[in-house]
Amino acid sequence: MLRAGLTFAILVGLAVPATAAPPSPDPKSLEISQEELSKARELVRKLGSETFLDREDAERDLAAMGRTARVALLDGANTDPDPEVRARSRALVSRAISLEMKARLDTFLADTDGKYEHELPGWNRLRSVVRGDWSMFGWTWAGRAVGDKAARDLFVEFLNAPGGRKLLAALGSGTDNLGSAVAALKQELYYVRIGRAGTNPRTVTAMEVAVIMFVDSQVPFKGGGGRNNLFTNVIQTSGILQSANGADEKSAALRAVLNAWLDTRTDPIEMYSAMNIANNAQNNDAAGRLAVRLLNAPGAQGVYKGLALATIVRLKMTDQLPAIEKAFSDASVLSTTIRVVNGVQVRQSIEVRDASLAAILVMTGQNPEDYGFDAFPKTPTFSYSYARIADEKRTAAFMKYGWRQLKEGIKSSEGK
């Protein structure tokens, strides 16, 4: 069934006569009169006429009506019982939809002061992301209402980016396989950047990446390997991180899109890559949020959790000690070493729980060696590879920490 709203065919550039009047900035100017709608419906009915010339004349007249015939053509294409009407309507409806979307876009661009509300695929979602909208009790507030102009400018750049219009159209139409389409585009950009056999590589632009990240942030991840990690390389070489690091409103808008993408990663592999991107971009807030989520993410590799702990320690996120404590039950192995002690090979594994305890001790100014950790180096950076503790000392270390926490809790309670 053809959708009543938006399809991949919309938002294409159509020629406008040089004598055309400047578009109105008010979307109400696009409303179709009841008279025009009735005329279009009558012509659609004639598409099923028994007379061939009547059918041809009706098709020609509907084509001449352009966007004003869109609603009638959609009904004819989707619901008319006559197969002739359905077939002819489907042949005409794509152009009518394209003209409708071009008219909406022209109206949007004419509204340079942003006085009106516009229905364009992806626009309201992008504005919400840039503004930092949040809802409570059925009301919505904007964290940065001043970002509306920057959001408009960014939306126009998204439309002009290669593939941007099709992506936004797909987002607006609610296409079921949009997640797969985004994943394919992410992989395609990687091959564009490195060049395939017989083709020259090209630099992928920041806006080309940004529009994919924006749409990707709006699509729930359903698993199944649909996403890929090659996109990380494209992000880091596209210049988007540098563009989002400026002090102007455009940079702030782009930064909001980047943060939305970082915060919506749920697959452990993507979360790990996103955390590295945030760290490289010195986006400490996003890196910290990802590190905390990754530390307790089901299915995440132990090494990812160890590197998440390193980020948490580096950022001195002492308010996240309870989140680190949740990992005390995680016996996932981070690394295993074999040492020779008195001529005997001793196998020693560092587990997530060991690194978690060591991280908390470092963050709270304690000496891990006091808890049984082996020769814990005093360096400005934390590494999970330092968290070596013998199996026979592990239980005592966690008990000591637990008793200390209990005493601190009692002191705090007495102080009140």
C-alpha positions as CSV (number, residue, x, y, z in Angstrom):
1,M,0.0,0.0,0.0
2,L,1.2,3.5,-0.8
3,R,1.6,5.6,2.3
4,A,-0.5,8.7,2.7
5,G,2.5,10.7,3.9
6,L,6.0,10.3,2.6
7,T,8.0,7.9,0.5
8,F,11.5,7.6,-0.9
9,A,10.3,9.4,-4.0
10,I,9.6,12.7,-2.2
11,L,11.7,15.8,-1.6
12,V,13.2,15.5,-5.1
13,G,14.1,18.7,-6.9
14,L,11.5,19.7,-9.5
15,A,11.9,22.5,-12.0
16,V,9.9,25.7,-11.1
17,P,9.0,28.1,-13.9
18,A,10.9,31.4,-13.7
19,T,7.7,33.3,-13.5
20,A,6.4,31.4,-10.5
21,A,5.4,33.7,-7.6
22,P,7.5,33.6,-4.5
23,P,6.2,30.9,-2.1
24,S,4.3,32.0,1.0
25,P,6.0,31.1,4.3
26,D,2.7,30.1,5.8
27,P,1.9,26.4,5.4
28,K,-1.8,27.2,5.4
29,S,-1.3,28.6,1.9
30,L,-0.8,24.9,0.8
31,E,-4.3,23.9,1.9
32,I,-6.4,22.4,-0.9
33,S,-9.9,23.7,-1.4
34,Q,-12.9,21.4,-1.2
35,E,-13.7,22.3,-4.8
36,E,-10.2,21.1,-6.0
37,L,-10.5,17.9,-3.9
38,S,-13.9,17.1,-5.3
39,K,-12.6,17.7,-8.9
40,A,-9.7,15.4,-8.3
41,R,-11.9,12.7,-6.9
42,E,-14.2,12.9,-9.9
43,L,-11.3,12.6,-12.3
44,V,-10.0,9.6,-10.4
45,R,-13.4,7.9,-10.9
46,K,-13.1,8.6,-14.6
47,L,-9.8,6.7,-14.7
48,G,-12.1,3.6,-14.7
49,S,-14.3,4.8,-17.5
50,E,-15.4,2.3,-20.2
51,T,-14.2,4.8,-22.8
52,F,-10.5,4.9,-23.5
53,L,-10.5,8.6,-24.4
54,D,-12.2,9.5,-21.1
55,R,-9.6,7.5,-19.2
56,E,-6.8,9.3,-21.1
57,D,-8.3,12.7,-20.6
58,A,-8.8,12.1,-16.9
59,E,-5.2,11.0,-16.5
60,R,-4.0,14.1,-18.4
61,D,-6.1,16.4,-16.2
62,L,-5.0,14.8,-13.0
63,A,-1.4,15.2,-14.0
64,A,-2.0,18.9,-14.7
65,M,-3.5,19.3,-11.2
66,G,-0.2,18.4,-9.7
67,R,0.0,18.3,-5.9
68,T,-3.7,19.2,-5.5
69,A,-4.6,15.7,-6.8
70,R,-2.4,13.9,-4.3
71,V,-5.1,12.9,-1.7
72,A,-7.5,11.6,-4.4
73,L,-4.8,9.7,-6.2
74,L,-3.6,8.1,-2.9
75,D,-7.1,6.9,-2.2
76,G,-7.5,5.6,-5.8
77,A,-4.1,3.8,-5.6
78,N,-4.9,2.2,-2.3
79,T,-8.6,1.6,-1.9
80,D,-10.4,1.7,-5.3
81,P,-11.9,-1.7,-6.3
82,D,-11.2,-1.1,-10.0
83,P,-7.8,-2.4,-11.0
84,E,-7.6,0.1,-13.8
85,V,-8.1,3.0,-11.4
86,R,-5.5,1.6,-9.0
87,A,-3.0,1.2,-11.8
88,R,-3.4,4.6,-13.3
89,S,-3.5,6.3,-9.9
90,R,-0.2,4.6,-8.9
91,A,1.3,5.9,-12.1
92,L,0.5,9.4,-11.2
93,V,0.8,9.6,-7.4
94,S,4.5,9.7,-7.1
95,R,4.8,12.9,-9.0
96,A,1.9,14.5,-7.0
97,I,3.7,13.5,-3.8
98,S,7.0,15.0,-5.0
99,L,5.3,18.2,-5.9
100,E,3.6,18.4,-2.5
101,M,6.8,17.9,-0.7
102,K,8.6,20.4,-2.8
103,A,5.9,22.9,-2.0
104,R,6.3,22.2,1.7
105,L,10.0,22.6,1.4
106,D,9.7,25.9,-0.5
107,T,7.3,27.2,2.2
108,F,9.8,26.1,4.9
109,L,12.7,27.9,3.2
110,A,10.5,31.0,2.7
111,D,9.8,31.1,6.5
112,T,13.2,32.5,7.3
113,D,12.1,33.8,10.7
114,G,10.7,30.5,11.8
115,K,7.2,31.9,12.5
116,Y,5.2,28.8,11.4
117,E,5.0,25.1,12.2
118,H,6.0,22.9,9.2
119,E,5.4,19.3,8.5
120,L,8.5,18.0,6.8
121,P,10.0,14.5,7.3
122,G,12.5,14.7,10.1
123,W,12.3,18.4,10.8
124,N,10.4,18.3,14.0
125,R,12.5,15.5,15.3
126,L,15.7,17.4,14.5
127,R,14.4,20.5,16.1
128,S,13.6,18.6,19.2
129,V,17.1,17.1,19.4
130,V,18.8,20.5,18.8
131,R,16.6,22.2,21.4
132,G,17.1,19.4,23.9
133,D,13.4,19.0,24.4
134,W,12.2,17.0,27.5
135,S,8.7,16.1,28.6
136,M,7.0,15.7,31.9
137,F,3.3,15.4,32.8
138,G,2.3,15.8,29.2
139,W,4.2,19.1,28.7
140,T,7.3,19.6,26.7
141,W,10.1,22.1,27.5
142,A,13.0,23.2,25.4
143,G,16.4,23.2,27.0
144,R,17.8,25.5,24.2
145,A,15.0,27.3,22.4
146,V,17.5,29.7,20.9
147,G,18.7,26.8,18.8
148,D,15.8,26.9,16.4
149,K,17.5,28.9,13.7
150,A,20.6,26.7,13.9
151,A,18.3,23.6,13.6
152,R,16.7,25.1,10.5
153,D,20.1,25.8,8.9
154,L,21.2,22.3,9.8
155,F,18.1,20.8,8.3
156,V,18.7,22.5,5.0
157,E,22.3,21.2,5.0
158,F,20.9,17.7,5.7
159,L,18.6,18.1,2.7
160,N,21.5,19.1,0.5
161,A,23.9,16.4,1.7
162,P,24.3,13.4,-0.6
163,G,21.5,11.0,0.2
164,G,20.1,13.3,2.9
165,R,16.6,13.8,1.3
166,K,16.0,10.1,0.8
167,L,17.0,9.4,4.4
168,L,14.8,12.1,5.9
169,A,11.9,11.0,3.6
170,A,12.3,7.4,4.9
171,L,12.4,8.6,8.5
172,G,9.2,10.5,7.9
173,S,7.4,7.6,6.2
174,G,8.2,5.2,9.1
175,T,9.8,2.7,6.7
176,D,9.9,-0.7,8.4
177,N,13.4,-1.6,7.2
178,L,15.0,1.8,7.9
179,G,17.4,0.4,10.4
180,S,18.8,-2.0,7.7
181,A,18.9,0.9,5.2
182,V,20.9,3.0,7.6
183,A,23.3,0.2,8.3
184,A,23.9,-0.3,4.6
185,L,24.5,3.4,4.1
186,K,27.0,3.4,6.9
187,Q,28.9,0.5,5.3
188,E,28.7,2.2,1.9
189,L,30.3,5.4,3.2
190,Y,33.2,3.3,4.5
191,Y,33.8,1.9,1.0
192,V,33.4,5.3,-0.5
193,R,36.1,6.7,1.8
194,I,38.6,3.9,1.1
195,G,37.7,3.4,-2.6
196,R,36.5,0.2,-4.1
197,A,38.2,-1.7,-6.9
198,G,38.3,0.6,-9.9
199,T,37.0,3.7,-8.1
200,N,38.8,6.5,-6.4
201,P,38.3,7.2,-2.7
202,R,36.7,10.5,-1.7
203,T,36.4,12.4,1.5
204,V,33.1,11.9,3.2
205,T,31.7,15.2,4.3
206,A,30.6,16.1,7.9
207,M,27.0,16.7,6.8
208,E,26.9,13.4,4.9
209,V,27.8,11.7,8.2
210,A,25.7,13.9,10.4
211,V,22.4,13.2,8.6
212,I,23.0,9.4,8.9
213,M,23.9,9.8,12.6
214,F,20.7,11.8,13.1
215,V,18.4,9.2,11.4
216,D,20.4,6.4,13.1
217,S,19.7,8.0,16.5
218,Q,15.9,7.9,15.8
219,V,15.9,4.2,14.8
220,P,15.7,1.6,17.6
221,F,18.4,-1.1,17.4
222,K,16.8,-4.5,16.9
223,G,20.0,-6.6,17.0
224,G,20.9,-9.2,14.4
225,G,24.1,-7.6,13.3
226,G,22.4,-4.9,11.3
227,R,24.8,-2.2,12.5
228,N,28.5,-2.3,11.7
229,N,31.6,-0.9,13.2
230,L,33.2,0.4,10.0
231,F,31.2,3.6,10.4
232,T,33.5,4.6,13.4
233,N,36.4,5.2,11.0
234,V,34.2,7.3,8.7
235,I,33.1,9.5,11.6
236,Q,36.6,10.1,12.8
237,T,37.8,11.1,9.3
238,S,34.8,13.2,8.2
239,G,35.6,16.3,10.2
240,I,32.3,16.1,12.1
241,L,34.0,16.0,15.5
242,Q,35.9,19.1,14.7
243,S,32.8,20.9,13.3
244,A,30.8,20.0,16.5
245,N,33.5,21.4,18.7
246,G,33.0,25.1,17.9
247,A,31.4,27.8,20.0
248,D,28.7,29.0,17.5
249,E,25.1,27.9,17.3
250,K,25.7,25.7,14.3
251,S,28.4,23.8,16.2
252,A,26.0,23.5,19.2
253,A,23.3,22.0,16.9
254,L,25.7,19.6,15.4
255,R,26.9,18.6,18.8
256,A,23.4,17.9,19.9
257,V,23.0,15.5,16.9
258,L,26.3,13.8,17.8
259,N,25.3,13.4,21.4
260,A,22.0,12.0,20.4
261,W,23.8,9.4,18.4
262,L,26.3,8.6,21.1
263,D,23.5,8.3,23.8
264,T,21.4,5.9,21.7
265,R,24.0,3.3,21.2
266,T,22.8,0.1,22.9
267,D,24.8,-2.7,21.2
268,P,28.0,-3.3,23.3
269,I,30.3,-3.1,20.3
270,E,28.8,0.2,19.2
271,M,28.8,1.5,22.7
272,Y,32.5,0.8,23.0
273,S,33.3,2.5,19.7
274,A,31.1,5.4,20.6
275,M,32.9,5.8,24.0
276,N,36.2,6.0,22.1
277,I,34.8,8.6,19.7
278,A,33.6,10.7,22.7
279,N,37.0,10.3,24.4
280,N,38.9,11.4,21.3
281,A,36.6,14.3,20.9
282,Q,37.1,15.3,24.5
283,N,33.3,15.0,25.0
284,N,33.7,14.0,28.6
285,D,30.0,14.1,29.5
286,A,29.0,11.7,26.7
287,A,32.1,9.5,27.3
288,G,31.2,9.2,31.0
289,R,27.5,8.2,30.3
290,L,28.6,5.6,27.8
291,A,31.3,4.2,30.2
292,V,28.7,3.7,33.0
293,R,26.2,2.0,30.7
294,L,28.9,-0.1,29.1
295,L,30.3,-1.3,32.5
296,N,27.0,-3.0,33.3
297,A,25.8,-3.8,29.7
298,P,24.8,-7.5,29.3
299,G,26.9,-9.3,26.8
300,A,29.7,-6.7,26.7
301,Q,33.2,-8.2,26.5
302,G,35.3,-7.9,29.7
303,V,37.9,-5.8,28.0
304,Y,35.3,-3.2,27.0
305,K,34.2,-3.0,30.7
306,G,37.8,-2.6,31.8
307,L,38.3,0.3,29.4
308,A,35.0,1.8,30.6
309,L,36.4,1.7,34.1
310,A,39.5,3.6,32.9
311,T,37.3,6.3,31.5
312,I,35.2,6.6,34.7
313,V,38.4,6.9,36.8
314,R,39.9,9.4,34.5
315,L,36.8,11.6,34.7
316,K,36.8,11.2,38.5
317,M,33.1,10.2,38.4
318,T,32.8,9.6,42.2
319,D,29.0,10.0,41.9
320,Q,29.0,6.7,40.0
321,L,30.5,4.5,42.7
322,P,27.2,2.6,43.2
323,A,27.2,1.8,39.4
324,I,30.8,0.4,39.8
325,E,29.8,-1.6,42.8
326,K,27.2,-3.4,40.7
327,A,30.1,-4.9,38.8
328,F,31.4,-6.6,42.0
329,S,29.6,-9.8,40.9
330,D,31.0,-9.8,37.4
331,A,33.6,-12.5,37.1
332,S,34.2,-11.9,33.4
333,V,37.9,-12.3,32.6
334,L,39.8,-9.2,31.4
335,S,43.2,-10.7,31.0
336,T,45.2,-13.8,32.0
337,T,48.9,-13.9,32.7
338,I,51.2,-16.8,33.5
339,R,54.2,-16.1,35.8
340,V,56.9,-18.4,37.1
341,V,57.1,-18.4,40.9
342,N,59.7,-20.6,42.5
343,G,60.0,-22.6,39.2
344,V,56.3,-23.2,39.0
345,Q,54.0,-21.6,36.5
346,V,51.2,-19.6,38.1
347,R,48.2,-18.7,36.1
348,Q,46.5,-15.5,37.2
349,S,43.4,-13.9,35.8
350,I,42.1,-10.3,36.3
351,E,38.4,-10.2,36.4
352,V,35.9,-7.3,36.0
353,R,35.1,-7.4,39.7
354,D,38.8,-7.0,40.5
355,A,39.2,-4.0,38.3
356,S,36.0,-2.5,39.6
357,L,37.2,-2.7,43.2
358,A,40.6,-1.3,42.3
359,A,39.0,1.6,40.4
360,I,36.9,2.5,43.5
361,L,39.9,2.3,45.8
362,V,41.9,4.7,43.5
363,M,38.9,7.1,43.1
364,T,38.5,7.3,46.9
365,G,42.1,7.8,47.6
366,Q,42.9,4.4,49.1
367,N,45.9,2.2,48.3
368,P,44.9,-1.0,46.5
369,E,47.9,-2.8,47.9
370,D,46.3,-2.5,51.4
371,Y,43.5,-4.8,50.0
372,G,45.9,-7.4,48.6
373,F,46.5,-6.2,45.1
374,D,49.9,-6.9,43.7
375,A,52.3,-4.0,43.5
376,F,49.7,-1.5,42.3
377,P,51.7,1.3,40.5
378,K,51.1,4.9,41.5
379,T,50.5,6.4,38.1
380,P,48.2,9.2,36.9
381,T,46.2,6.9,34.7
382,F,44.3,3.8,35.7
383,S,44.5,0.5,33.8
384,Y,42.7,-2.7,34.5
385,S,46.0,-4.6,33.9
386,Y,47.1,-3.2,37.3
387,A,44.3,-5.0,39.1
388,R,46.1,-8.2,39.9
389,I,45.0,-10.0,43.1
390,A,45.5,-13.6,44.1
391,D,42.4,-15.8,44.2
392,E,42.9,-16.5,47.9
393,K,43.0,-12.7,48.7
394,R,40.0,-11.7,46.6
395,T,37.2,-12.6,49.1
396,A,39.1,-10.8,52.0
397,A,39.5,-7.7,49.8
398,F,35.8,-7.4,49.1
399,M,34.9,-8.1,52.7
400,K,37.3,-5.4,53.9
401,Y,35.7,-3.0,51.5
402,G,32.2,-3.9,52.7
403,W,33.2,-3.4,56.3
404,R,34.6,0.0,55.5
405,Q,31.5,1.0,53.7
406,L,29.4,-0.2,56.6
407,K,31.5,1.9,59.1
408,E,31.3,4.9,56.8
409,G,27.5,4.5,56.7
410,I,27.3,4.3,60.5
411,K,29.4,7.4,60.9
412,S,27.4,9.3,58.4
413,S,24.2,8.3,60.2
414,E,25.5,9.3,63.6
415,G,26.6,12.7,62.1
416,K,23.0,13.4,61.2
